[in-house]
Amino acid sequence: MFQATVATITGPLTGAISRGFQSCCLEYSLLLLVFCAPVLLGGILLQFLRLPERRWTGTLRMTAWVLGWVVWFGGGILSFGHALS
């Protein structure tokens, strides 16, 4: 349980880490990773793009950033829920 707590930053891989990388948990975690990683990557990349200075660009950047992290850690919750079942 300590490993899963420390590895929370790994998002969707938390469940696999908590179960010692058992095959079913690892498979489910990797499936979640396929969906969560692009959302987080998009949110991070949008922070570095040079967008025209408009009123909505700051809102867009912040929304993408927050959404990326919510999806990432939400994948961790789903992964951990699968590991506990």
C-alpha positions, 0 to 999 in steps of 0.5 A: 500500500505504501508503494501505491501511495508514493507512486500516485504520480504515476496516475493509471499505473497506481493499481498495477504498482499496488498489486505487484504488476499482476498481469490483469492489473497491469493490462488494465493500467496500460489500457487506461494509460493509452487514454489518459496520457494523450490528454495530459500530454495535450495539456502540457504541450498547450502550455508551451505553444505560442498562441495569439494573445487573446482573452480566451487563450489563458482560459484555454491553457488553464482548462487544458492543464487542469483537465489533463491532470484530472484525467491523469489522476482519475485514471489512477483512481480507476486503476486502483479500484480495479486492483482492489476488486 
